Amino acid sequence: MGLLEDKVGLVTGAGRGIGRETALVFGREGARVVVADVDFEAAKETAALVEAEGFEALAIEVDVADEASVERMIASTLERFGRLDCASNNAALGAGFRPSTELDRARWDRCLAVTLTGVWLCAKHEIPAMLATGGGAIVNISSLSGIKGQVRQAAYAAAKGGVIALTRSLAAEFATRGIRVNSVAPGGIETDGLAAYFADNPQIVESTKAVHAMRRLGRPHEIADAVAYLCSDRSSFVTGEVLHVDGGITINAHDA
Ligand SMILES: NC(=O)c1ccc[n+]([C@@H]2O[C@H](COP(=O)([O-])OP(=O)(O)OC[C@H]3O[C@@H](n4cnc5c(N)ncnc54)[C@H](O)[C@@H]3O)[C@@H](O)[C@H]2O)c1
């Protein structure tokens, strides 16, 4: 029996990368899956991949920074599946790599709107849907950037730090009402986005791997598996937790 048998799970930013892998893992673990992304074609592709493995999926177009769009996402989920048990709030947008003093306000605002406010808006509308059937589990995707900060990525790091504080606040607020809220903080993960960045900056490939104690990048399924665990009843006493899935970035791997 799968970790998420009989559950309905929603993944934002599921059109590619970690979100796509999470949708696939949700399906394999027994969930019916809502695949939501601002890129509707990409969401439909992911839903087709889930269905090709024999599982049920619904593709939805959503802009997580737009509350009306988020409300429609939850309404469509309930219309199709009648319930919502777990959600991975995974959609995010960086503000580009540039010195903080050269970052313009519009990029800062959009990064915060999608990466932090979007997580809050999703949780705001997921929680009532979950409460209607007795509870649920939310996993917000943060980042090691939100814990350690990141050179030339201040907006993104600030947003991800906010996701961690938001996660803990929501966890505290709903702990007695059957809602668990946790976060997964990935290290560097092999996605198309990271591959494109490496293609433009080949000089940082080895140094990026080197900051991970395991001396390698993670794979999308390594994040998806952690999300599935935190969405499942196997983590029933875990809330407000930030699970680092980072190959040991935060431990001192220096060989003295
Ligand atoms: N890849 C990494 O190394 C890494 C490291 C740490 C944290 N993360 C986090 O993991 C998550 C997934 O990362 P990824 O590399 O797969 O991301 P990605 O950039 O490849 O994919 C993000 C997805 O979100 C969608 N999206 C963007 N804006 C949206 C919006 N307004 N509404 C709905 N969907 C929107 C995009 O269309 C895309 O499909 C993100 O939260 C990211 O910040 C990734």
The ligand as an ORCA input file, in Angstrom:
! r2SCAN-3c Opt
* xyz 0 1
  N      16.345     23.175     -8.142
  C      17.017     23.497     -7.040
  O      18.230     23.314     -6.946
  C      16.278     24.031     -5.837
  C      17.007     24.286     -4.665
  C      16.359     24.777     -3.550
  C      14.988     25.010     -3.606
  N      14.308     24.773     -4.748
  C      12.864     25.031     -4.745
  O      12.174     23.872     -5.154
  C      10.988     24.247     -5.868
  C      10.998     23.648     -7.249
  O      12.224     23.967     -7.873
  P      12.494     23.675     -9.417
  O      13.951     23.833     -9.612
  O      11.814     22.434     -9.824
  O      11.742     24.954    -10.042
  P      11.505     25.365    -11.559
  O      11.822     26.794    -11.678
  O      12.158     24.399    -12.501
  O       9.921     25.153    -11.712
  C       9.056     26.001    -11.041
  C       7.659     25.779    -11.610
  O       6.820     26.762    -10.993
  C       6.016     27.331    -11.988
  N       5.622     28.668    -11.590
  C       6.380     29.802    -11.637
  N       5.646     30.852    -11.250
  C       4.414     30.389    -10.953
  C       3.221     30.988    -10.511
  N       3.128     32.317    -10.329
  N       2.146     30.209    -10.283
  C       2.205     28.875    -10.495
  N       3.308     28.245    -10.927
  C       4.395     28.994    -11.167
  C       6.876     27.329    -13.242
  O       6.075     27.432    -14.423
  C       7.593     25.989    -13.116
  O       6.860     24.932    -13.716
  C      10.969     25.770     -5.857
  O      10.242     26.231     -4.738
  C      12.431     26.122     -5.707
  O      12.620     27.404     -5.182
  C      14.918     24.291     -5.875
*
